[in-house]
Amino acid sequence: IAIPMVSFCDIPLSQIHNHTENYGNYAIGLSKKWGIKHKINPVLYTYNGSSIATQLLKMRDELFNKTDRMTIEMIESFMKTIAFVKPYEGKIFIPGPLFSKSEEYKTVSFYDEREWRFIPEIKLKPFLSLKEYADEKTLKIENERIQNKKLSFKPDDIKYIIVAKNDEVLNMAKKVVSIKGEKGYSLDELQLLTTKIISMEQIREDF
């Protein structure tokens, strides 16, 4: 099933090296206070055969074999819970060279990512089946339906802006200051934000 979500990782900068190998060298670090305010929650990691996985599968089978109204509401609650469950480990797609059709997958420990998730409150249809997700028209309609569920943040919610290299810091600072005319933030707010820009090169050297 496909579930609308925004994923975050709760990893100290000193431990972020392995994460960037899989997901890249650019990031925005937001405060945990901001995350909790927006009801972003840590995921529950499990694996096949664990007691929790077994209980969840048992609950699924019992619920989906009934059709009364109360059970339908329970299924909706169950699926909202499942949205915060993730395998302990699994495979991720590693893009190949540009324009290459080759596919490569890498087994990683998802547990090391310390993931938190934002799942928007959606009535009627909180998830899509594989068939629905593969249908471009259906996917477009469902994405438009949750446009007003987007997360937002302000400059003082940001702890870090991470770029790949030291020589990208100045250019990023210029981009941040240029936001002044577009978003209505004060120059002082944006100049303070530029002090939070750091490169992965510096993190690898200093942390």
N, C-alpha and C positions, 0 to 999 in steps of 0.2 A: 504494500500500500504506500501511497505518497501522502506525506503530512506536511502542511506548510509550517515552516519554522525558521528561526535564525539561531545559529549555533555559535557559541563562544567557548574559549578555553581559559581555565583558571591556572595558568602556569607562570611561576616566577621567571623573571628574565634570565636568571642564572641557569634555568633548566629548559630554555626554549629552543636550544640548538637542534635537537632531533625533530621537533615539531616543524621548524622551517624547512627542513629537508623534504618534508612531505607536502607542505602547503604554501611555501614561498616565503619571501623575505620582507613583505610589506604588511603592516597591520595598524589598527587603531586600538589602543588599550583604554578601556573605559573603567570607571570606578565601580567597585562591587556595590556601593551604596546605590548608584544609578541602576544597576542590574536588579537588585532586590526591589526597588521602587517599581520597576516594570514587571515584576513577578517572573523574572528569569530564574530558572531552577536547575540545580545539578541533576544530571541523568542518573539512572540506576543501571549499573553494569551487571550483566549476568552471562551465562554460557549454557549450552545445551546440557541437559541432565542435572543442572543445579536445582535446589529445592524451590527457589523462587520461579525459575523458568517452568518447572513442572507444575507448580500451582497456577501460574498464569495460563498455561495451556489447558489445564483442567477447567478453569473458570471460563475460558473462551468456548470450549466444547459444550459446557453446560448452558451458557447463555445463548449461543447461536442455534441451539436445538429447540428454542422456545420462541413464541411469537406474540405473547400478550404485551399490552402497552407498558406495563411496569418493566418488563424485561428489555424492551426496546430502549427505555431510558437508562437502564443499567448497562446495556451494550454501549451506549454513547459515553457513559462515565468510564467504562472499561477501556474504550479506545483512547480516551483522553489520557488515561494512565499509561497505556502502552506507548503513547507518543514520547514518553520520557524514559523508555527502556532502550538500552543499546548493548550490542554484543561486547564481551570483554576484549575480544580480538577479532580481526577480520581483514578483508582485502580492500584496498583502495586503488583507484585508477591512476596511473602515472602517465601523463601525456607524453607521446613520443615527439620526434622532430616535427617542425612545422610542415603541414601538408602531408604528413605521413599517415597512412592508414593502419599502421601497426598499433596494437593494443598491448599494454603491459600492466599487470596488477602486482601489487606488493602487499604482503601480509604484515600488519602492524598491530601493536597493542593499543586499542582505543582507550583503555583504562588510563594510559599515560597522559592522555589529552585533558583529563579532568574537565570534561565538557559540561557546560550549562546550556539550557535551551529556552528560547522564547517560543511559545506556541500560542497563537492568537485565539481568542474565544470566538468560535464560529458555530452558528446554529445551522440546523438542517443537514449539512454535509461536512463534517470535520476532516475527512480524508478522501482520497481518490483510489480507485482500483487501478491495477496495472493497465487495463484496457482504457480506462478513462484518461489516465495520465499520458498514454501514448497518442491519444487523439488531440491534435493541435487545437481544434475548435473548442473542445470541452476544456482543455487546459487554459486557453485564453479567457474563456468565460469565468472560470473559477479564480484565476489570478486577478481579474478585474473586480471580482466580488470582494476581495480582501485588500483592496488598495487603501482603504481607510484604517487598516490595522497595522500600518507601518510603525516601527520604532523611530523615535527621534531623540537627539541629544544636543547639548549645548557645549560651548568651549570649555566651561568649567567642569563638565562631566568627563573630560578626556584626561587621562594620566600620561599617555605616551602616543606619539605618532612615530611609527617605525618605518624606515626606508632601508634599502639594501646596502647602499654604499655611503661613505662619508661625503663624497663629492655631490651627493644628491640632497644633502641637508639644506643648503642655501636656496636651491631652487624650490624645494618644498616650502621653506619659510616665506618666499615671495608669493607662492600660490595661496598660502594661508592668509597673508595680509590682504591679498586681492579680494578676499571674500567680503570685505567691509561694505562695498557698494551693493552687494547682492543680497545679503542676509540681514543687514541692519545691526550687526555687532559693532561695538566700539573698537577703535584702533588699539586702545589699551588691552582689551580682552584678547584680540588677535595677536598682539605682540607678546603677551604672556604665553599664549598658546605655542608660539614658535620656540619658546624655551623648552618645550616638552618633546621636540623632535630629536630622535636618536637613530643611529644607523645600526644595522646588524653587525657590521664590521666592528663598531665600538663595543657592542654588547659581547661579542666573542672575545674581545681583548680584555675587557674590564670586569666581566661577571663570571 
